[in-house]
C-alpha cells in the first residue's frame, strides 16, 4: 500500500455530528384484540426502544384501529402508517392481531430514507409478549443506533474501501452509516490507485459523524531557487571577506602610525623626512584600499540580502 505524501495528501474533513434521531410508536389493533392487551404490548415496545437504542423516543400516539393488514411486500402501506408519527426520523408501527393468542407485527420505518424492517411473531398472550417484543426491537434497531454505538456516514468513491481500526467496514457506496463503538477510531480510506488517506475520528454514542473526502490538496510550501540561494551566499561571503579585509588594513595602519611620529629633543630614532613622506604615502594607499573594501563589502552584503529576499518572495508567489 502506498501512502500519499503529506504535501499532497487528501484530508478527511469531519462535519459536525447530526442531531440525535427521533422515533415515535404508532400502535394499532385489529378487531378481536382488547385495548388492554394492545396497550400492554405498546408499553413493552416503547420501553424496549428506550432501553436498547439511542433514539429519542417521542410520546406514542394513541391506540388506533388497523385499517387493513399491510403485507410484507407492501412497503408503501407500512410507510403510510409510520408517517402518522409526524415530524420524527423513524416510526415504529405495532399492529396487534388475534390469531393463536396475540400476533404482533413490529415494523421500524426510516421516514427519511423510506427503508423498513419488519418482525412478526405470535405469543400466547400479552404477559408472554415482553421478551419477544424486546428481541424484535433489538433486531429492528439499526446497529449504529444501538446503545454504545455511533456511526460514520461516508461518501465512498467508486472502487474505494473504508477500513475502521484495521478492518474493512465498507467496500461499496452506501447511504447507511457504518456502525462503530463510540470513541476514537483509526479511519483509513483505500483508493483504487493504491493510495491511502489516513485519519482519526471520534464518534459519540447515538451520533452519526459525516466524513467527507477533500480531494483538494493543501497548498505547497514556497520553493526557493537553488541558483538564487547560491548567488545570495556568494555575495554575503564576498562582502564579509571585504569587510574583514578592510578592518585588517585599518589595524595595520594603526600599527604603522608611530612611523610618522616627529623627532622630539635629541632623539635620533625618528624617521627622516624622506622616510616619513614615503610612509605617509603607504598609509594613505592602505587607508584608500580599506575604504574601498569597506564600501564594496557593505554593498555586497546588502546585495546578498536583496537576492535572499527576492528568492523568498519569488518562491512564495509560485
C-alpha positions as CSV (number, residue, x, y, z in Angstrom):
1,X,0.0,0.0,0.0
2,X,1.4,3.4,-1.0
3,X,0.7,6.4,1.2
4,X,0.2,9.8,-0.2
5,X,3.0,12.2,0.8
6,X,1.8,14.8,3.4
7,X,2.2,17.7,1.0
8,X,-0.3,16.2,-1.5
9,X,-2.5,14.0,0.8
10,X,-6.2,14.4,0.7
11,X,-7.7,15.1,4.1
12,X,-10.7,13.9,6.0
13,X,-13.0,16.8,6.9
14,X,-15.3,15.9,9.7
15,X,-18.6,17.6,9.6
16,X,-20.5,18.3,12.8
17,X,-22.4,15.3,14.1
18,X,-26.1,15.0,13.1
19,X,-28.7,15.7,15.8
20,X,-29.9,12.6,17.7
21,X,-32.6,10.7,15.7
22,X,-36.1,10.6,17.0
23,X,-38.8,7.9,16.9
24,X,-42.5,7.6,17.7
25,X,-44.6,4.5,18.3
26,X,-47.7,4.1,16.2
27,X,-49.8,1.4,17.9
28,X,-52.7,-0.2,16.1
29,X,-55.0,-3.1,16.9
30,X,-57.2,-5.2,14.8
31,X,-60.7,-6.3,15.7
32,X,-60.7,-9.1,18.2
33,X,-57.8,-7.7,20.2
34,X,-58.6,-6.0,23.5
35,X,-57.4,-2.5,24.0
36,X,-55.7,-3.6,27.3
37,X,-53.7,-6.3,25.6
38,X,-52.6,-4.0,22.7
39,X,-51.7,-1.2,25.2
40,X,-49.5,-3.6,27.2
41,X,-47.7,-4.6,24.1
42,X,-47.3,-0.9,23.1
43,X,-45.8,-0.1,26.5
44,X,-43.3,-3.0,26.2
45,X,-42.3,-1.9,22.7
46,X,-41.7,1.7,23.8
47,X,-39.7,0.6,26.9
48,X,-37.6,-1.6,24.6
49,X,-36.8,1.3,22.4
50,X,-35.6,3.4,25.4
51,X,-33.5,0.6,26.8
52,X,-31.9,-0.7,23.6
53,X,-31.5,2.3,21.3
54,X,-30.1,5.8,21.4
55,X,-33.2,7.0,19.6
56,X,-35.0,9.9,21.3
57,X,-38.4,8.3,22.0
58,X,-41.3,10.8,21.5
59,X,-44.6,10.2,23.2
60,X,-46.5,7.4,21.5
61,X,-49.7,8.0,19.5
62,X,-53.0,6.9,21.0
63,X,-54.1,3.4,20.2
64,X,-55.6,3.3,16.7
65,X,-57.6,0.7,14.7
66,X,-55.7,-1.0,11.9
67,X,-57.5,-0.1,8.7
68,X,-56.2,-3.1,6.8
69,X,-53.4,-5.6,7.1
70,X,-50.2,-4.5,5.3
71,X,-48.3,-7.3,3.6
72,X,-44.6,-7.9,3.9
73,X,-44.2,-6.9,0.2
74,X,-46.2,-3.7,0.6
75,X,-43.7,-1.1,1.9
76,X,-45.8,1.8,0.8
77,X,-48.5,0.6,3.2
78,X,-46.1,0.5,6.1
79,X,-44.6,3.8,5.2
80,X,-48.1,5.4,5.2
81,X,-48.8,4.0,8.6
82,X,-45.4,5.1,10.0
83,X,-45.9,8.6,8.6
84,X,-48.6,9.1,11.2
85,X,-45.7,9.6,13.7
86,X,-45.3,13.1,12.1
87,X,-42.0,15.0,12.4
88,X,-39.8,12.2,13.6
89,X,-36.9,10.4,11.9
90,X,-38.3,6.9,12.5
91,X,-41.8,5.4,13.1
92,X,-42.3,2.1,14.9
93,X,-45.6,0.6,13.8
94,X,-47.1,-2.0,16.0
95,X,-50.1,-3.9,14.8
96,X,-51.8,-6.4,17.2
97,X,-54.0,-9.1,15.7
98,X,-55.8,-12.1,17.1
99,X,-54.5,-15.5,16.0
100,X,-53.2,-18.3,18.1
101,X,-53.2,-15.8,21.1
102,X,-51.7,-12.5,20.1
103,X,-49.9,-11.9,16.8
104,X,-47.8,-8.8,16.6
105,X,-46.2,-7.0,13.6
106,X,-43.4,-4.6,14.5
107,X,-42.1,-2.5,11.6
108,X,-39.5,0.2,12.0
109,X,-39.6,2.7,9.1
110,X,-36.8,5.2,8.3
111,X,-39.1,8.0,7.3
112,X,-36.3,10.0,5.5
113,X,-34.7,7.1,3.6
114,X,-38.1,5.2,3.3
115,X,-36.5,2.0,4.4
116,X,-38.3,-0.5,6.6
117,X,-37.5,-3.6,8.7
118,X,-40.2,-6.0,10.0
119,X,-40.7,-8.7,12.6
120,X,-43.8,-10.8,13.0
121,X,-44.4,-13.3,15.8
122,X,-47.2,-14.9,17.8
123,X,-47.4,-15.2,21.6
124,X,-50.0,-16.9,23.9
125,X,-51.0,-13.6,25.4
126,X,-49.9,-10.1,26.5
127,X,-47.9,-11.4,29.5
128,X,-45.7,-13.6,27.3
129,X,-45.1,-10.8,24.8
130,X,-42.5,-8.7,26.7
131,X,-39.3,-10.7,25.8
132,X,-40.3,-11.4,22.2
133,X,-41.1,-7.7,21.8
134,X,-37.7,-6.8,23.2
135,X,-35.9,-9.3,20.9
136,X,-37.8,-7.9,17.9
137,X,-36.9,-4.3,18.7
138,X,-33.3,-5.2,19.2
139,X,-33.2,-6.8,15.8
140,X,-35.0,-3.9,14.1
141,X,-32.9,-1.0,15.5
142,X,-30.0,-0.2,13.1
143,X,-26.6,-1.1,14.6
144,X,-25.4,2.5,14.6
145,X,-28.4,3.4,16.8
146,X,-27.9,0.8,19.5
147,X,-26.6,1.6,22.9
148,X,-22.8,2.1,23.0
149,X,-22.6,2.7,19.2
150,X,-22.5,5.5,16.8
151,X,-21.9,5.7,13.1
152,X,-19.7,7.2,10.3
153,X,-21.5,8.4,7.2
154,X,-19.1,8.2,4.3
155,X,-19.4,9.3,0.7
156,X,-17.3,6.4,-0.6
157,X,-15.7,6.9,-4.1
158,X,-16.3,4.0,-6.5
159,X,-13.7,1.3,-6.1
160,X,-12.5,2.5,-2.7
161,X,-12.6,0.7,0.6
162,X,-13.1,2.1,4.1
163,X,-11.2,0.5,7.0
164,X,-12.0,1.2,10.6
165,X,-9.4,0.1,13.2
166,X,-7.7,-2.1,10.6
167,X,-10.9,-3.9,9.4
168,X,-12.7,-3.3,6.1
169,X,-16.0,-1.7,7.1
170,X,-17.3,-0.6,3.7
171,X,-16.4,-1.7,0.2
172,X,-19.3,-0.3,-1.8
173,X,-21.0,3.1,-1.7
174,X,-23.8,3.2,0.8
175,X,-26.2,5.7,2.3
176,X,-26.4,3.8,5.6
177,X,-24.0,4.9,8.4
178,X,-21.2,2.5,9.2
179,X,-21.8,1.3,12.8
180,X,-18.8,1.6,15.2
181,X,-18.5,1.6,19.0
182,X,-18.4,5.1,20.5
183,X,-15.0,6.5,21.0
184,X,-11.9,7.3,18.8
185,X,-11.1,5.2,15.8
186,X,-8.4,4.9,13.1
187,X,-10.2,5.5,9.8
188,X,-8.4,4.6,6.5
189,X,-9.7,5.2,3.0
190,X,-8.0,2.9,0.4
191,X,-8.3,4.4,-3.0
192,X,-8.4,2.4,-6.2
193,X,-4.9,3.7,-7.3
194,X,-3.3,2.2,-4.2
195,X,-3.0,5.4,-2.3
196,X,-4.5,5.7,1.2
197,X,-5.9,8.6,3.3
198,X,-5.4,8.1,7.0
199,X,-7.2,9.8,9.8
200,X,-8.5,9.6,13.4
201,X,-12.1,10.3,14.1
202,X,-14.3,10.4,17.3
203,X,-17.9,9.3,17.4
204,X,-20.3,9.7,20.3
205,X,-23.0,7.3,21.3
206,X,-26.1,7.8,19.2
207,X,-24.3,10.3,16.9
208,X,-23.7,9.9,13.1
209,X,-20.5,11.6,12.1
210,X,-20.2,12.6,8.5
211,X,-16.8,12.0,6.9
212,X,-16.1,13.9,3.7
213,X,-13.1,13.4,1.4
214,X,-11.4,16.7,0.4
215,X,-9.7,16.0,-2.8
216,X,-8.0,19.4,-2.9
217,X,-4.5,19.0,-1.5
218,X,-3.1,21.7,0.8
219,X,-1.0,24.4,-0.9
220,X,2.6,23.6,-1.4
221,X,5.1,25.5,0.7
222,X,7.2,28.1,-1.2
223,X,10.0,26.7,-3.2
224,X,13.3,28.6,-3.4
225,X,15.6,28.7,-6.3
226,X,18.9,27.0,-5.9
227,X,20.8,29.4,-8.1
228,X,19.5,32.4,-6.2
229,X,20.5,30.8,-2.9
230,X,24.0,30.2,-4.2
231,X,24.2,33.8,-5.5
232,X,23.0,35.2,-2.2
233,X,25.5,33.1,-0.3
234,X,28.3,34.1,-2.6
235,X,27.5,37.8,-2.2
236,X,27.3,37.5,1.5
237,X,30.6,35.7,1.7
238,X,32.4,38.2,-0.6
239,X,31.0,41.1,1.3
240,X,32.0,39.7,4.7
241,X,35.6,39.0,3.4
242,X,35.9,42.5,2.0
243,X,34.8,44.0,5.3
244,X,37.1,41.8,7.2
245,X,40.0,42.8,4.9
246,X,39.1,46.5,5.5
247,X,39.3,46.0,9.2
248,X,42.6,44.3,8.9
249,X,44.0,47.2,6.8
250,X,42.8,49.6,9.4
251,X,44.6,47.6,12.1
252,X,47.8,47.7,10.0
253,X,47.5,51.5,9.6
254,X,47.2,51.8,13.4
255,X,50.3,49.6,13.9
256,X,52.4,51.7,11.4
257,X,51.2,55.1,12.7
258,X,54.3,55.5,15.1
259,X,56.5,55.6,12.0
260,X,55.1,59.1,11.3
261,X,55.9,60.4,14.8
262,X,58.0,63.6,14.7
263,X,61.5,63.9,16.2
264,X,61.5,65.1,19.8
265,X,64.5,66.6,21.6
266,X,67.8,64.8,20.9
267,X,66.1,61.5,19.8
268,X,67.5,60.1,16.6
269,X,65.1,57.1,16.3
270,X,62.5,59.1,14.3
271,X,62.2,58.8,10.6
272,X,63.8,61.1,8.2
273,X,61.7,63.4,6.1
274,X,62.0,61.1,3.1
275,X,61.1,58.1,5.1
276,X,58.1,59.9,6.7
277,X,56.8,61.1,3.3
278,X,57.1,57.5,1.9
279,X,55.3,56.1,4.9
280,X,52.6,58.7,4.6
281,X,52.0,57.7,1.0
282,X,51.9,54.0,2.0
283,X,49.4,54.6,4.8
284,X,47.3,56.8,2.5
285,X,47.2,53.9,0.0
286,X,46.2,51.4,2.7
287,X,43.5,53.8,4.0
288,X,42.2,54.2,0.5
289,X,42.1,50.5,-0.1
290,X,40.5,49.9,3.3
291,X,37.7,52.4,2.4
292,X,37.1,50.8,-0.9
293,X,36.9,47.4,0.7
294,X,34.5,48.7,3.3
295,X,32.2,50.3,0.8
296,X,32.3,47.4,-1.6
297,X,31.9,44.8,1.3
298,X,28.8,46.7,2.6
299,X,27.4,46.8,-0.9
300,X,27.9,43.1,-1.4
301,X,26.3,42.3,1.9
302,X,23.3,44.4,1.0
303,X,23.1,42.8,-2.4
304,X,23.2,39.3,-0.9
305,X,20.3,40.3,1.4
306,X,18.4,41.6,-1.5
307,X,18.8,38.4,-3.5
308,X,17.8,36.4,-0.5
309,X,14.6,38.5,0.0
310,X,13.8,38.2,-3.7
311,X,14.2,34.5,-3.6
312,X,11.7,34.3,-0.7
313,X,9.2,36.5,-2.5
314,X,9.5,34.6,-5.7
315,X,9.2,31.3,-4.0
316,X,6.1,32.4,-2.1
317,X,4.4,33.6,-5.3
318,X,4.6,30.2,-7.0
